[in-house]
Amino acid sequence: MMMEQSVSSTKLEQLRNRINDENYLHSAIQRIAMVLSNELMEMSQGEAYNERQRKRRR
């Protein structure tokens, strides 16, 4: 149990240090924006595909 606490404390301290690093935060925000943009693009492409199918059926 002690070992788990020291490992989690060490990891928590590493995460705190990363959050305070401006370059890390900038990179993390860029990654989040890229993932969200890709998901939005996939959603919009899926809707366009479904629209084309609906129009053909009529």
Predicted model as a PDB file, atoms N, CA, C, CB and O in Angstrom, pLDDT in the B-factor column:
MODEL        1                                                                  
ATOM      1  N   MET A   1       0.824  -1.192   0.000  1.00 51.00           N  
ATOM      2  CA  MET A   1       0.000   0.000   0.000  1.00 51.00           C  
ATOM      3  C   MET A   1       0.870   1.259   0.000  1.00 51.00           C  
ATOM      4  CB  MET A   1      -0.938  -0.003   1.209  1.00 51.00           C  
ATOM      5  O   MET A   1       0.557   2.226  -0.694  1.00 51.00           O  
ATOM      6  N   MET A   2       1.955   1.252   0.769  1.00 57.00           N  
ATOM      7  CA  MET A   2       2.853   2.413   0.820  1.00 57.00           C  
ATOM      8  C   MET A   2       3.473   2.679  -0.542  1.00 57.00           C  
ATOM      9  CB  MET A   2       3.956   2.197   1.865  1.00 57.00           C  
ATOM     10  O   MET A   2       3.606   3.829  -0.960  1.00 57.00           O  
ATOM     11  N   MET A   3       3.852   1.605  -1.232  1.00 60.00           N  
ATOM     12  CA  MET A   3       4.483   1.759  -2.540  1.00 60.00           C  
ATOM     13  C   MET A   3       3.499   2.397  -3.517  1.00 60.00           C  
ATOM     14  CB  MET A   3       4.974   0.393  -3.078  1.00 60.00           C  
ATOM     15  O   MET A   3       3.875   3.276  -4.292  1.00 60.00           O  
ATOM     16  N   GLU A   4       2.244   1.960  -3.483  1.00 63.00           N  
ATOM     17  CA  GLU A   4       1.226   2.528  -4.373  1.00 63.00           C  
ATOM     18  C   GLU A   4       1.047   4.016  -4.103  1.00 63.00           C  
ATOM     19  CB  GLU A   4      -0.117   1.793  -4.201  1.00 63.00           C  
ATOM     20  O   GLU A   4       0.912   4.801  -5.042  1.00 63.00           O  
ATOM     21  N   GLN A   5       1.043   4.410  -2.843  1.00 68.00           N  
ATOM     22  CA  GLN A   5       0.870   5.813  -2.505  1.00 68.00           C  
ATOM     23  C   GLN A   5       2.044   6.646  -2.993  1.00 68.00           C  
ATOM     24  CB  GLN A   5       0.699   5.978  -1.005  1.00 68.00           C  
ATOM     25  O   GLN A   5       1.850   7.755  -3.492  1.00 68.00           O  
ATOM     26  N   SER A   6       3.269   6.122  -2.854  1.00 74.00           N  
ATOM     27  CA  SER A   6       4.431   6.896  -3.292  1.00 74.00           C  
ATOM     28  C   SER A   6       4.457   7.008  -4.814  1.00 74.00           C  
ATOM     29  CB  SER A   6       5.735   6.251  -2.782  1.00 74.00           C  
ATOM     30  O   SER A   6       4.831   8.049  -5.354  1.00 74.00           O  
ATOM     31  N   VAL A   7       4.061   5.940  -5.506  1.00 75.00           N  
ATOM     32  CA  VAL A   7       4.018   5.989  -6.971  1.00 75.00           C  
ATOM     33  C   VAL A   7       2.950   6.979  -7.417  1.00 75.00           C  
ATOM     34  CB  VAL A   7       3.738   4.582  -7.568  1.00 75.00           C  
ATOM     35  O   VAL A   7       3.188   7.787  -8.314  1.00 75.00           O  
ATOM     36  N   SER A   8       1.778   6.921  -6.797  1.00 88.00           N  
ATOM     37  CA  SER A   8       0.719   7.841  -7.207  1.00 88.00           C  
ATOM     38  C   SER A   8       1.078   9.270  -6.819  1.00 88.00           C  
ATOM     39  CB  SER A   8      -0.627   7.437  -6.575  1.00 88.00           C  
ATOM     40  O   SER A   8       0.719  10.207  -7.533  1.00 88.00           O  
ATOM     41  N   SER A   9       1.780   9.458  -5.703  1.00 89.00           N  
ATOM     42  CA  SER A   9       2.212  10.799  -5.317  1.00 89.00           C  
ATOM     43  C   SER A   9       3.224  11.337  -6.317  1.00 89.00           C  
ATOM     44  CB  SER A   9       2.813  10.790  -3.902  1.00 89.00           C  
ATOM     45  O   SER A   9       3.183  12.513  -6.680  1.00 89.00           O  
ATOM     46  N   THR A  10       4.130  10.476  -6.761  1.00 91.00           N  
ATOM     47  CA  THR A  10       5.135  10.873  -7.746  1.00 91.00           C  
ATOM     48  C   THR A  10       4.464  11.235  -9.062  1.00 91.00           C  
ATOM     49  CB  THR A  10       6.165   9.746  -7.961  1.00 91.00           C  
ATOM     50  O   THR A  10       4.794  12.243  -9.686  1.00 91.00           O  
ATOM     51  N   LYS A  11       3.532  10.410  -9.467  1.00 92.00           N  
ATOM     52  CA  LYS A  11       2.832  10.674 -10.726  1.00 92.00           C  
ATOM     53  C   LYS A  11       2.013  11.965 -10.627  1.00 92.00           C  
ATOM     54  CB  LYS A  11       1.914   9.485 -11.093  1.00 92.00           C  
ATOM     55  O   LYS A  11       1.965  12.753 -11.571  1.00 92.00           O  
ATOM     56  N   LEU A  12       1.380  12.167  -9.485  1.00 92.00           N  
ATOM     57  CA  LEU A  12       0.602  13.386  -9.282  1.00 92.00           C  
ATOM     58  C   LEU A  12       1.495  14.616  -9.349  1.00 92.00           C  
ATOM     59  CB  LEU A  12      -0.128  13.339  -7.939  1.00 92.00           C  
ATOM     60  O   LEU A  12       1.116  15.633  -9.930  1.00 92.00           O  
ATOM     61  N   GLU A  13       2.668  14.524  -8.761  1.00 93.00           N  
ATOM     62  CA  GLU A  13       3.610  15.645  -8.802  1.00 93.00           C  
ATOM     63  C   GLU A  13       4.073  15.915 -10.233  1.00 93.00           C  
ATOM     64  CB  GLU A  13       4.824  15.361  -7.897  1.00 93.00           C  
ATOM     65  O   GLU A  13       4.228  17.071 -10.627  1.00 93.00           O  
ATOM     66  N   GLN A  14       4.293  14.855 -11.011  1.00 92.00           N  
ATOM     67  CA  GLN A  14       4.683  15.021 -12.421  1.00 92.00           C  
ATOM     68  C   GLN A  14       3.579  15.718 -13.204  1.00 92.00           C  
ATOM     69  CB  GLN A  14       5.004  13.655 -13.063  1.00 92.00           C  
ATOM     70  O   GLN A  14       3.851  16.600 -14.018  1.00 92.00           O  
ATOM     71  N   LEU A  15       2.336  15.322 -12.958  1.00 89.00           N  
ATOM     72  CA  LEU A  15       1.205  15.952 -13.643  1.00 89.00           C  
ATOM     73  C   LEU A  15       1.072  17.419 -13.263  1.00 89.00           C  
ATOM     74  CB  LEU A  15      -0.090  15.214 -13.320  1.00 89.00           C  
ATOM     75  O   LEU A  15       0.768  18.258 -14.111  1.00 89.00           O  
ATOM     76  N   ARG A  16       1.299  17.729 -11.993  1.00 90.00           N  
ATOM     77  CA  ARG A  16       1.249  19.131 -11.563  1.00 90.00           C  
ATOM     78  C   ARG A  16       2.313  19.950 -12.281  1.00 90.00           C  
ATOM     79  CB  ARG A  16       1.436  19.239 -10.039  1.00 90.00           C  
ATOM     80  O   ARG A  16       2.056  21.074 -12.713  1.00 90.00           O  
ATOM     81  N   ASN A  17       3.497  19.387 -12.404  1.00 91.00           N  
ATOM     82  CA  ASN A  17       4.570  20.092 -13.094  1.00 91.00           C  
ATOM     83  C   ASN A  17       4.228  20.320 -14.562  1.00 91.00           C  
ATOM     84  CB  ASN A  17       5.875  19.314 -12.975  1.00 91.00           C  
ATOM     85  O   ASN A  17       4.516  21.385 -15.109  1.00 91.00           O  
ATOM     86  N   ARG A  18       3.617  19.329 -15.199  1.00 91.00           N  
ATOM     87  CA  ARG A  18       3.234  19.482 -16.608  1.00 91.00           C  
ATOM     88  C   ARG A  18       2.194  20.573 -16.793  1.00 91.00           C  
ATOM     89  CB  ARG A  18       2.701  18.166 -17.159  1.00 91.00           C  
ATOM     90  O   ARG A  18       2.277  21.373 -17.725  1.00 91.00           O  
ATOM     91  N   ILE A  19       1.216  20.598 -15.902  1.00 88.00           N  
ATOM     92  CA  ILE A  19       0.148  21.599 -16.013  1.00 88.00           C  
ATOM     93  C   ILE A  19       0.713  23.002 -15.910  1.00 88.00           C  
ATOM     94  CB  ILE A  19      -0.915  21.382 -14.928  1.00 88.00           C  
ATOM     95  O   ILE A  19       0.197  23.928 -16.536  1.00 88.00           O  
ATOM     96  N   ASN A  20       1.768  23.168 -15.127  1.00 92.00           N  
ATOM     97  CA  ASN A  20       2.381  24.490 -14.964  1.00 92.00           C  
ATOM     98  C   ASN A  20       3.326  24.849 -16.106  1.00 92.00           C  
ATOM     99  CB  ASN A  20       3.130  24.549 -13.655  1.00 92.00           C  
ATOM    100  O   ASN A  20       3.837  25.968 -16.153  1.00 92.00           O  
ATOM    101  N   ASP A  21       3.566  23.920 -17.022  1.00 94.00           N  
ATOM    102  CA  ASP A  21       4.447  24.160 -18.162  1.00 94.00           C  
ATOM    103  C   ASP A  21       3.608  24.705 -19.326  1.00 94.00           C  
ATOM    104  CB  ASP A  21       5.200  22.846 -18.577  1.00 94.00           C  
ATOM    105  O   ASP A  21       2.738  24.011 -19.852  1.00 94.00           O  
ATOM    106  N   GLU A  22       3.875  25.933 -19.714  1.00 94.00           N  
ATOM    107  CA  GLU A  22       3.077  26.594 -20.756  1.00 94.00           C  
ATOM    108  C   GLU A  22       3.140  25.844 -22.083  1.00 94.00           C  
ATOM    109  CB  GLU A  22       3.555  28.032 -20.954  1.00 94.00           C  
ATOM    110  O   GLU A  22       2.128  25.739 -22.776  1.00 94.00           O  
ATOM    111  N   ASN A  23       4.304  25.325 -22.448  1.00 95.00           N  
ATOM    112  CA  ASN A  23       4.437  24.573 -23.704  1.00 95.00           C  
ATOM    113  C   ASN A  23       3.598  23.306 -23.681  1.00 95.00           C  
ATOM    114  CB  ASN A  23       5.903  24.218 -23.964  1.00 95.00           C  
ATOM    115  O   ASN A  23       2.974  22.956 -24.683  1.00 95.00           O  
ATOM    116  N   TYR A  24       3.579  22.621 -22.553  1.00 93.00           N  
ATOM    117  CA  TYR A  24       2.767  21.408 -22.424  1.00 93.00           C  
ATOM    118  C   TYR A  24       1.286  21.748 -22.576  1.00 93.00           C  
ATOM    119  CB  TYR A  24       3.024  20.718 -21.061  1.00 93.00           C  
ATOM    120  O   TYR A  24       0.558  21.065 -23.296  1.00 93.00           O  
ATOM    121  N   LEU A  25       0.847  22.801 -21.899  1.00 93.00           N  
ATOM    122  CA  LEU A  25      -0.557  23.207 -21.998  1.00 93.00           C  
ATOM    123  C   LEU A  25      -0.933  23.573 -23.425  1.00 93.00           C  
ATOM    124  CB  LEU A  25      -0.834  24.385 -21.072  1.00 93.00           C  
ATOM    125  O   LEU A  25      -2.001  23.197 -23.908  1.00 93.00           O  
ATOM    126  N   HIS A  26      -0.061  24.303 -24.095  1.00 95.00           N  
ATOM    127  CA  HIS A  26      -0.320  24.687 -25.477  1.00 95.00           C  
ATOM    128  C   HIS A  26      -0.463  23.440 -26.363  1.00 95.00           C  
ATOM    129  CB  HIS A  26       0.815  25.598 -26.004  1.00 95.00           C  
ATOM    130  O   HIS A  26      -1.378  23.353 -27.182  1.00 95.00           O  
ATOM    131  N   SER A  27       0.439  22.491 -26.190  1.00 95.00           N  
ATOM    132  CA  SER A  27       0.385  21.254 -26.972  1.00 95.00           C  
ATOM    133  C   SER A  27      -0.876  20.456 -26.665  1.00 95.00           C  
ATOM    134  CB  SER A  27       1.621  20.398 -26.698  1.00 95.00           C  
ATOM    135  O   SER A  27      -1.502  19.902 -27.569  1.00 95.00           O  
ATOM    136  N   ALA A  28      -1.243  20.398 -25.400  1.00 94.00           N  
ATOM    137  CA  ALA A  28      -2.446  19.653 -25.005  1.00 94.00           C  
ATOM    138  C   ALA A  28      -3.689  20.289 -25.614  1.00 94.00           C  
ATOM    139  CB  ALA A  28      -2.575  19.599 -23.467  1.00 94.00           C  
ATOM    140  O   ALA A  28      -4.575  19.581 -26.093  1.00 94.00           O  
ATOM    141  N   ILE A  29      -3.764  21.613 -25.599  1.00 95.00           N  
ATOM    142  CA  ILE A  29      -4.910  22.310 -26.184  1.00 95.00           C  
ATOM    143  C   ILE A  29      -4.966  22.060 -27.686  1.00 95.00           C  
ATOM    144  CB  ILE A  29      -4.835  23.826 -25.894  1.00 95.00           C  
ATOM    145  O   ILE A  29      -6.046  21.859 -28.242  1.00 95.00           O  
ATOM    146  N   GLN A  30      -3.813  22.069 -28.346  1.00 97.00           N  
ATOM    147  CA  GLN A  30      -3.758  21.800 -29.786  1.00 97.00           C  
ATOM    148  C   GLN A  30      -4.246  20.387 -30.090  1.00 97.00           C  
ATOM    149  CB  GLN A  30      -2.325  21.992 -30.318  1.00 97.00           C  
ATOM    150  O   GLN A  30      -4.996  20.177 -31.044  1.00 97.00           O  
ATOM    151  N   ARG A  31      -3.818  19.415 -29.274  1.00 97.00           N  
ATOM    152  CA  ARG A  31      -4.259  18.027 -29.493  1.00 97.00           C  
ATOM    153  C   ARG A  31      -5.761  17.895 -29.308  1.00 97.00           C  
ATOM    154  CB  ARG A  31      -3.532  17.071 -28.537  1.00 97.00           C  
ATOM    155  O   ARG A  31      -6.428  17.224 -30.095  1.00 97.00           O  
ATOM    156  N   ILE A  32      -6.300  18.534 -28.268  1.00 97.00           N  
ATOM    157  CA  ILE A  32      -7.742  18.478 -28.029  1.00 97.00           C  
ATOM    158  C   ILE A  32      -8.499  19.110 -29.195  1.00 97.00           C  
ATOM    159  CB  ILE A  32      -8.103  19.190 -26.705  1.00 97.00           C  
ATOM    160  O   ILE A  32      -9.499  18.562 -29.657  1.00 97.00           O  
ATOM    161  N   ALA A  33      -8.026  20.254 -29.669  1.00 97.00           N  
ATOM    162  CA  ALA A  33      -8.679  20.933 -30.794  1.00 97.00           C  
ATOM    163  C   ALA A  33      -8.638  20.071 -32.051  1.00 97.00           C  
ATOM    164  CB  ALA A  33      -8.010  22.290 -31.065  1.00 97.00           C  
ATOM    165  O   ALA A  33      -9.612  20.024 -32.802  1.00 97.00           O  
ATOM    166  N   MET A  34      -7.522  19.391 -32.285  1.00 97.00           N  
ATOM    167  CA  MET A  34      -7.395  18.548 -33.471  1.00 97.00           C  
ATOM    168  C   MET A  34      -8.352  17.354 -33.401  1.00 97.00           C  
ATOM    169  CB  MET A  34      -5.945  18.057 -33.623  1.00 97.00           C  
ATOM    170  O   MET A  34      -9.000  17.013 -34.391  1.00 97.00           O  
ATOM    171  N   VAL A  35      -8.437  16.728 -32.234  1.00 96.00           N  
ATOM    172  CA  VAL A  35      -9.347  15.591 -32.074  1.00 96.00           C  
ATOM    173  C   VAL A  35     -10.788  16.033 -32.282  1.00 96.00           C  
ATOM    174  CB  VAL A  35      -9.180  14.950 -30.682  1.00 96.00           C  
ATOM    175  O   VAL A  35     -11.546  15.369 -32.989  1.00 96.00           O  
ATOM    176  N   LEU A  36     -11.171  17.148 -31.671  1.00 96.00           N  
ATOM    177  CA  LEU A  36     -12.542  17.640 -31.829  1.00 96.00           C  
ATOM    178  C   LEU A  36     -12.838  18.018 -33.274  1.00 96.00           C  
ATOM    179  CB  LEU A  36     -12.781  18.842 -30.920  1.00 96.00           C  
ATOM    180  O   LEU A  36     -13.926  17.737 -33.778  1.00 96.00           O  
ATOM    181  N   SER A  37     -11.885  18.650 -33.941  1.00 95.00           N  
ATOM    182  CA  SER A  37     -12.083  19.021 -35.348  1.00 95.00           C  
ATOM    183  C   SER A  37     -12.262  17.785 -36.212  1.00 95.00           C  
ATOM    184  CB  SER A  37     -10.898  19.853 -35.861  1.00 95.00           C  
ATOM    185  O   SER A  37     -13.139  17.749 -37.075  1.00 95.00           O  
ATOM    186  N   ASN A  38     -11.438  16.777 -35.985  1.00 94.00           N  
ATOM    187  CA  ASN A  38     -11.552  15.541 -36.761  1.00 94.00           C  
ATOM    188  C   ASN A  38     -12.893  14.866 -36.527  1.00 94.00           C  
ATOM    189  CB  ASN A  38     -10.418  14.582 -36.408  1.00 94.00           C  
ATOM    190  O   ASN A  38     -13.506  14.366 -37.470  1.00 94.00           O  
ATOM    191  N   GLU A  39     -13.355  14.847 -35.282  1.00 93.00           N  
ATOM    192  CA  GLU A  39     -14.646  14.233 -34.996  1.00 93.00           C  
ATOM    193  C   GLU A  39     -15.781  15.014 -35.653  1.00 93.00           C  
ATOM    194  CB  GLU A  39     -14.870  14.146 -33.486  1.00 93.00           C  
ATOM    195  O   GLU A  39     -16.724  14.417 -36.171  1.00 93.00           O  
ATOM    196  N   LEU A  40     -15.697  16.329 -35.636  1.00 92.00           N  
ATOM    197  CA  LEU A  40     -16.725  17.141 -36.287  1.00 92.00           C  
ATOM    198  C   LEU A  40     -16.734  16.918 -37.793  1.00 92.00           C  
ATOM    199  CB  LEU A  40     -16.507  18.622 -35.980  1.00 92.00           C  
ATOM    200  O   LEU A  40     -17.795  16.850 -38.413  1.00 92.00           O  
ATOM    201  N   MET A  41     -15.539  16.804 -38.376  1.00 91.00           N  
ATOM    202  CA  MET A  41     -15.450  16.555 -39.824  1.00 91.00           C  
ATOM    203  C   MET A  41     -16.051  15.197 -40.168  1.00 91.00           C  
ATOM    204  CB  MET A  41     -13.977  16.621 -40.303  1.00 91.00           C  
ATOM    205  O   MET A  41     -16.768  15.068 -41.161  1.00 91.00           O  
ATOM    206  N   GLU A  42     -15.765  14.191 -39.357  1.00 89.00           N  
ATOM    207  CA  GLU A  42     -16.328  12.865 -39.605  1.00 89.00           C  
ATOM    208  C   GLU A  42     -17.844  12.893 -39.487  1.00 89.00           C  
ATOM    209  CB  GLU A  42     -15.741  11.839 -38.630  1.00 89.00           C  
ATOM    210  O   GLU A  42     -18.544  12.259 -40.276  1.00 89.00           O  
ATOM    211  N   MET A  43     -18.350  13.627 -38.504  1.00 86.00           N  
ATOM    212  CA  MET A  43     -19.799  13.728 -38.333  1.00 86.00           C  
ATOM    213  C   MET A  43     -20.438  14.416 -39.525  1.00 86.00           C  
ATOM    214  CB  MET A  43     -20.137  14.484 -37.048  1.00 86.00           C  
ATOM    215  O   MET A  43     -21.475  13.973 -40.019  1.00 86.00           O  
ATOM    216  N   SER A  44     -19.825  15.493 -39.986  1.00 84.00           N  
ATOM    217  CA  SER A  44     -20.424  16.232 -41.101  1.00 84.00           C  
ATOM    218  C   SER A  44     -20.335  15.427 -42.391  1.00 84.00           C  
ATOM    219  CB  SER A  44     -19.734  17.595 -41.279  1.00 84.00           C  
ATOM    220  O   SER A  44     -21.238  15.503 -43.225  1.00 84.00           O  
ATOM    221  N   GLN A  45     -19.273  14.663 -42.570  1.00 82.00           N  
ATOM    222  CA  GLN A  45     -19.164  13.821 -43.763  1.00 82.00           C  
ATOM    223  C   GLN A  45     -20.189  12.697 -43.713  1.00 82.00           C  
ATOM    224  CB  GLN A  45     -17.741  13.242 -43.893  1.00 82.00           C  
ATOM    225  O   GLN A  45     -20.755  12.321 -44.740  1.00 82.00           O  
ATOM    226  N   GLY A  46     -20.427  12.165 -42.531  1.00 77.00           N  
ATOM    227  CA  GLY A  46     -21.442  11.121 -42.379  1.00 77.00           C  
ATOM    228  C   GLY A  46     -22.821  11.645 -42.687  1.00 77.00           C  
ATOM    229  O   GLY A  46     -23.622  10.945 -43.307  1.00 77.00           O  
ATOM    230  N   GLU A  47     -23.119  12.860 -42.269  1.00 66.00           N  
ATOM    231  CA  GLU A  47     -24.419  13.463 -42.548  1.00 66.00           C  
ATOM    232  C   GLU A  47     -24.579  13.714 -44.034  1.00 66.00           C  
ATOM    233  CB  GLU A  47     -24.590  14.770 -41.769  1.00 66.00           C  
ATOM    234  O   GLU A  47     -25.661  13.500 -44.580  1.00 66.00           O  
ATOM    235  N   ALA A  48     -23.532  14.161 -44.698  1.00 60.00           N  
ATOM    236  CA  ALA A  48     -23.605  14.400 -46.135  1.00 60.00           C  
ATOM    237  C   ALA A  48     -23.847  13.084 -46.856  1.00 60.00           C  
ATOM    238  CB  ALA A  48     -22.314  15.075 -46.651  1.00 60.00           C  
ATOM    239  O   ALA A  48     -24.615  13.034 -47.816  1.00 60.00           O  
ATOM    240  N   TYR A  49     -23.201  12.024 -46.404  1.00 57.00           N  
ATOM    241  CA  TYR A  49     -23.393  10.706 -47.015  1.00 57.00           C  
ATOM    242  C   TYR A  49     -24.831  10.258 -46.820  1.00 57.00           C  
ATOM    243  CB  TYR A  49     -22.416   9.665 -46.413  1.00 57.00           C  
ATOM    244  O   TYR A  49     -25.451   9.751 -47.755  1.00 57.00           O  
ATOM    245  N   ASN A  50     -25.372  10.437 -45.621  1.00 56.00           N  
ATOM    246  CA  ASN A  50     -26.758  10.048 -45.354  1.00 56.00           C  
ATOM    247  C   ASN A  50     -27.731  10.897 -46.156  1.00 56.00           C  
ATOM    248  CB  ASN A  50     -27.069  10.167 -43.862  1.00 56.00           C  
ATOM    249  O   ASN A  50     -28.754  10.389 -46.615  1.00 56.00           O  
ATOM    250  N   GLU A  51     -27.436  12.168 -46.334  1.00 57.00           N  
ATOM    251  CA  GLU A  51     -28.283  13.043 -47.137  1.00 57.00           C  
ATOM    252  C   GLU A  51     -28.341  12.555 -48.574  1.00 57.00           C  
ATOM    253  CB  GLU A  51     -27.772  14.486 -47.086  1.00 57.00           C  
ATOM    254  O   GLU A  51     -29.415  12.506 -49.174  1.00 57.00           O  
ATOM    255  N   ARG A  52     -27.186  12.193 -49.130  1.00 56.00           N  
ATOM    256  CA  ARG A  52     -27.165  11.703 -50.506  1.00 56.00           C  
ATOM    257  C   ARG A  52     -27.995  10.435 -50.636  1.00 56.00           C  
ATOM    258  CB  ARG A  52     -25.725  11.444 -50.964  1.00 56.00           C  
ATOM    259  O   ARG A  52     -28.717  10.263 -51.618  1.00 56.00           O  
ATOM    260  N   GLN A  53     -27.898   9.554 -49.663  1.00 56.00           N  
ATOM    261  CA  GLN A  53     -28.685   8.328 -49.724  1.00 56.00           C  
ATOM    262  C   GLN A  53     -30.178   8.630 -49.653  1.00 56.00           C  
ATOM    263  CB  GLN A  53     -28.284   7.381 -48.592  1.00 56.00           C  
ATOM    264  O   GLN A  53     -30.961   8.024 -50.384  1.00 56.00           O  
ATOM    265  N   ARG A  54     -30.582   9.541 -48.800  1.00 56.00           N  
ATOM    266  CA  ARG A  54     -31.994   9.889 -48.680  1.00 56.00           C  
ATOM    267  C   ARG A  54     -32.520  10.483 -49.985  1.00 56.00           C  
ATOM    268  CB  ARG A  54     -32.205  10.877 -47.526  1.00 56.00           C  
ATOM    269  O   ARG A  54     -33.635  10.170 -50.404  1.00 56.00           O  
ATOM    270  N   LYS A  55     -31.734  11.326 -50.619  1.00 58.00           N  
ATOM    271  CA  LYS A  55     -32.177  11.976 -51.848  1.00 58.00           C  
ATOM    272  C   LYS A  55     -32.322  10.938 -52.977  1.00 58.00           C  
ATOM    273  CB  LYS A  55     -31.179  13.095 -52.258  1.00 58.00           C  
ATOM    274  O   LYS A  55     -33.231  11.047 -53.800  1.00 58.00           O  
ATOM    275  N   ARG A  56     -31.450   9.957 -53.017  1.00 56.00           N  
ATOM    276  CA  ARG A  56     -31.526   8.943 -54.072  1.00 56.00           C  
ATOM    277  C   ARG A  56     -32.757   8.073 -53.939  1.00 56.00           C  
ATOM    278  CB  ARG A  56     -30.290   8.075 -54.056  1.00 56.00           C  
ATOM    279  O   ARG A  56     -33.339   7.658 -54.941  1.00 56.00           O  
ATOM    280  N   ARG A  57     -33.158   7.793 -52.709  1.00 54.00           N  
ATOM    281  CA  ARG A  57     -34.288   6.896 -52.496  1.00 54.00           C  
ATOM    282  C   ARG A  57     -35.611   7.481 -52.948  1.00 54.00           C  
ATOM    283  CB  ARG A  57     -34.379   6.532 -51.054  1.00 54.00           C  
ATOM    284  O   ARG A  57     -36.534   6.739 -53.286  1.00 54.00           O  
ATOM    285  N   ARG A  58     -35.714   8.776 -52.958  1.00 51.00           N  
ATOM    286  CA  ARG A  58     -36.997   9.412 -53.315  1.00 51.00           C  
ATOM    287  C   ARG A  58     -37.290   9.343 -54.754  1.00 51.00           C  
ATOM    288  CB  ARG A  58     -37.021  10.826 -52.899  1.00 51.00           C  
ATOM    289  O   ARG A  58     -38.329   9.833 -55.197  1.00 51.00           O  
TER     290      ARG A  58                                                      
ENDMDL                                                                          
END                                                                             
